[in-house]
């Protein structure tokens, strides 16, 4: 396996009112080059914190207490901020939930694209050609009009296409897509996801953050399910849907609508805040299969045939 990113024993937390709480707990993950990898779970599970840890964009009250983030075998945590700026936005690129947050409202799209590191030192004619090719690849029509527009003059889907074009221009090798279709309607959402598949076909590696497991099934090669900062299950997407092992994965899948008109099932209770200390398996207060051992002891993430699961039921 050609690994582009390897996470080893990564733990990140936040200081809240003089107390420290983990938001990621000893995360171990590997990402194969040229694949779409999903990180899924409810809001509050630690997905965005994981992305921000990789990008070193954590708030001041956050701290990485252990682990390594190996990008092309180089530990990102050892790189000084001024040097990391040469990686962030170039080799590693973020597609955010809200594309407006990544575009400067005071500058036209063309001005912003011209400032991308990979082309800003080229002559204007050559840079314009690269930009035009990238916008064509993301299926943008009326390119001249888009280039002359300010971000607020474009639709959400169009802004997201511009962001993806930025990733192409930057020639990014790892793309972190943090719920990139959240604010878009269904038809536009599908077209954006199709573009991510096209990027994968160009041998780009994509980490797709989502809470929608139907996206995982239709677009992703592998899936990691996270709950309150813990990885509870890892498998290929097809394996995960065919035979989910962890009760949390089963509950997420049971909440998906089906063509058969089956009644949707709710996951009882709510996800706990990170300030609430939970003994044993963190999912046990909401799990219908809870046993005494689940309350007392933390299950480790262990191999179970062709996947990994952290659950006492499958030991």
C-alpha positions in Angstrom: 0.0 0.0 0.0 1.3 3.4 -1.0 0.6 5.5 2.1 0.5 9.3 1.8 -0.7 10.0 5.3 -0.2 8.0 8.5 -1.5 9.1 11.9 0.1 7.4 14.9 -1.2 7.6 18.5 -2.6 11.1 18.0 -4.2 12.8 21.0 -5.5 16.3 21.0 -7.5 18.2 23.6 -8.8 21.5 24.8 -8.3 23.5 28.0 -11.8 24.5 29.3 -12.0 26.4 32.6 -8.5 25.2 33.7 -9.3 21.6 32.9 -8.0 19.6 30.0 -10.3 17.4 27.9 -9.3 15.1 25.1 -11.2 15.6 21.8 -9.1 13.0 19.9 -7.9 9.8 21.7 -4.9 7.9 20.5 -5.9 8.0 16.8 -4.2 5.5 14.5 -5.0 5.8 10.8 -3.4 5.2 7.4 -4.5 6.8 4.1 -3.7 5.1 0.8 -2.7 7.3 -2.1 -5.4 7.8 -4.8 -8.4 6.9 -2.7 -11.3 8.6 -1.1 -11.3 7.9 2.7 -14.4 8.8 4.8 -14.4 9.9 8.4 -17.9 9.7 9.6 -20.0 10.3 12.7 -22.4 12.7 14.3 -21.6 16.4 14.9 -19.4 16.6 18.0 -17.5 13.3 17.4 -14.2 15.1 16.7 -14.1 15.0 12.9 -13.4 18.7 12.3 -10.9 18.7 15.2 -9.1 15.9 13.4 -8.8 17.9 10.2 -7.7 21.1 12.1 -5.0 19.0 13.9 -3.6 17.9 10.6 -3.6 21.5 9.3 -2.3 22.9 12.6 -5.2 25.3 12.7 -6.3 24.6 16.3 -7.4 27.4 18.7 -5.1 28.7 21.4 -6.8 26.6 24.1 -5.9 23.4 22.2 -2.9 21.2 22.6 -1.6 18.1 20.9 -0.3 15.9 23.7 1.0 12.9 21.8 1.4 11.3 18.4 2.7 11.8 14.9 1.2 13.0 11.7 3.4 11.6 8.9 2.8 13.2 5.5 4.9 11.5 2.9 6.9 10.1 5.9 7.6 13.6 7.3 6.2 14.4 10.7 4.1 17.5 10.3 4.2 18.2 14.1 8.0 18.8 13.8 7.7 21.4 11.1 7.9 25.1 12.2 5.0 27.3 11.3 6.7 29.4 8.7 7.8 26.2 6.9 4.3 24.6 7.3 2.8 27.5 5.5 4.5 26.1 2.4 2.6 22.8 2.8 -0.8 24.1 3.9 -2.8 25.2 0.9 -0.3 23.7 -1.5 0.5 20.0 -0.9 -2.3 19.7 1.6 -5.5 21.6 0.7 -8.7 22.2 2.6 -12.2 22.3 1.0 -14.3 23.7 3.8 -18.0 23.4 4.7 -18.6 27.1 3.8 -16.5 28.0 0.7 -17.2 31.7 1.4 -14.8 31.4 4.4 -11.9 30.5 2.1 -12.5 33.3 -0.4 -11.7 37.0 0.3 -14.9 39.0 -0.2 -12.9 42.1 -1.2 -11.2 40.6 -4.2 -12.4 39.2 -7.5 -12.0 35.5 -8.2 -9.3 36.0 -10.8 -7.2 38.1 -8.4 -7.4 35.3 -5.7 -6.6 32.5 -8.2 -3.6 34.5 -9.4 -2.2 34.6 -5.9 -1.9 30.8 -5.6 1.7 29.9 -4.8 2.2 27.5 -7.7 1.4 30.2 -10.4 2.0 33.6 -8.8 5.5 33.8 -10.2 4.5 32.8 -13.7 3.8 35.3 -16.4 0.2 36.5 -16.6 -0.6 34.7 -19.9 0.7 31.3 -18.6 -1.0 31.7 -15.3 -4.3 32.6 -16.9 -4.1 29.4 -19.1 -3.6 27.2 -16.0 -6.5 28.9 -14.2 -8.8 28.5 -17.2 -7.9 24.8 -17.6 -8.7 24.2 -13.9 -12.0 26.0 -14.1 -12.9 24.0 -17.1 -12.0 20.8 -15.3 -14.5 21.6 -12.5 -17.2 22.2 -15.1 -17.5 26.0 -14.7 -19.1 27.7 -17.7 -18.9 31.5 -18.5 -15.3 31.4 -17.1 -14.6 35.1 -17.9 -17.7 36.2 -16.0 -16.8 34.0 -13.0 -13.2 35.4 -13.0 -14.6 39.0 -12.9 -17.0 38.2 -10.1 -16.7 38.8 -6.3 -17.4 35.7 -4.1 -20.8 37.1 -3.0 -21.9 37.2 -6.6 -21.5 33.4 -7.0 -23.8 30.6 -5.8 -22.6 28.2 -3.1 -22.0 25.4 -5.6 -20.1 27.8 -7.9 -17.9 28.9 -5.0 -17.2 25.3 -4.0 -16.2 24.6 -7.6 -13.8 27.5 -7.5 -12.3 26.1 -4.3 -11.8 22.7 -6.0 -10.2 24.5 -8.9 -7.8 26.1 -6.4 -6.8 22.6 -5.3 -6.1 21.6 -8.9 -4.0 24.8 -9.5 -2.1 24.1 -6.3 -1.5 20.6 -7.4 -2.4 19.4 -3.9 -1.6 15.8 -3.1 -3.9 15.5 -0.1 -7.3 17.1 -0.1 -9.2 17.5 3.2 -12.9 17.9 2.4 -14.7 18.9 5.6 -18.4 18.3 4.8 -18.1 20.2 1.5 -21.8 19.7 0.5 -23.5 20.7 3.8 -24.8 24.0 2.5 -25.7 22.8 -1.0 -28.9 21.4 -2.4 -29.0 17.7 -3.5 -28.3 18.1 -7.2 -25.4 20.6 -6.7 -24.1 18.3 -3.8 -23.9 15.3 -6.1 -22.0 17.3 -8.8 -19.4 18.4 -6.2 -19.0 14.8 -5.0 -18.6 13.7 -8.6 -15.8 16.2 -9.0 -14.1 14.7 -5.9 -14.2 11.3 -7.6 -12.6 12.9 -10.7 -9.8 14.2 -8.5 -9.4 10.6 -7.1 -9.1 9.3 -10.6 -6.2 11.8 -11.1 -4.5 9.9 -8.2 -5.3 12.6 -5.6 -6.0 11.4 -2.1 -9.1 12.8 -0.4 -10.2 12.6 3.2 -13.9 13.3 3.2 -15.5 14.3 6.5 -19.2 13.6 6.6 -22.2 12.7 8.8 -24.1 11.2 5.8 -23.4 7.5 5.4 -25.1 7.4 2.0 -22.2 9.6 0.7 -19.8 7.1 2.3 -21.4 4.2 0.4 -21.6 5.9 -3.0 -18.3 7.8 -3.1 -15.7 6.5 -0.7 -13.3 3.6 -0.8 -12.8 3.2 3.0 -14.7 4.4 6.1 -13.7 5.2 9.6 -16.5 5.7 12.2 -15.6 8.0 15.0 -17.5 8.6 18.3 -16.4 11.2 20.9 -12.8 11.2 19.7 -12.5 7.4 19.5 -12.3 5.3 16.4 -15.0 2.6 16.8 -14.8 0.9 13.4 -12.7 0.9 10.3 -13.5 -1.0 7.1 -13.9 -0.6 3.3 -17.1 1.2 2.6 -18.8 -1.8 1.0 -17.9 -4.1 4.0 -19.2 -1.5 6.4 -22.6 -1.4 4.8 -22.8 -5.1 4.1 -22.0 -6.2 7.7 -21.6 -3.4 10.3 -20.1 -4.6 13.5 -20.1 -1.8 16.0 -23.5 -0.9 17.6 -22.9 2.8 16.7 -22.3 2.0 13.1 -25.4 -0.2 13.1 -27.4 2.7 14.6 -26.2 5.2 12.0 -27.1 2.9 9.2 -30.6 2.2 10.7 -31.2 5.9 10.7 -30.8 6.0 6.9 -33.9 6.2 4.7 -34.4 3.2 2.3 -36.4 2.7 -0.8 -38.5 0.0 1.0 -40.1 2.7 3.2 -38.8 1.1 6.4 -39.4 3.2 9.5 -36.4 5.2 10.5 -34.8 4.4 13.8 -33.4 7.0 16.2 -30.3 6.7 18.2 -31.4 7.2 21.8 -30.1 10.1 23.8 -27.6 12.7 22.6 -23.9 12.8 22.1 -22.2 14.0 25.3 -20.0 17.1 25.6 -16.3 16.5 25.9 -16.4 17.8 29.5 -18.5 14.8 30.6 -16.3 11.9 31.7 -17.7 8.5 30.6 -16.2 5.3 31.9 -15.7 2.3 29.7 -17.0 2.5 26.2 -18.2 6.1 25.5 -21.2 4.8 23.5 -22.5 2.6 26.2 -25.1 5.2 27.6 -26.8 5.1 24.2 -26.2 1.5 23.2 -29.0 -1.1 23.3 -26.5 -3.9 23.8 -24.7 -2.5 26.9 -23.2 -5.1 29.3 -21.4 -4.6 32.6 -18.0 -4.8 31.0 -19.0 -2.0 28.6 -19.5 0.3 31.5 -16.3 -0.5 33.3 -13.7 -1.2 30.7 -12.6 0.6 27.5 -12.6 -1.7 24.4 -9.5 -1.5 22.2 -9.6 -1.1 18.5 -8.7 -4.6 17.3 -8.7 -6.7 14.1 -11.9 -8.5 13.3 -11.5 -10.3 10.0 -10.8 -7.6 7.3 -11.7 -4.6 9.5 -11.0 -3.1 12.9 -13.6 -2.7 15.7 -13.6 -1.4 19.3 -16.5 -3.3 20.9 -16.8 -5.9 23.6 -19.5 -7.6 21.6 -17.2 -8.7 18.9 -14.2 -9.8 21.1 
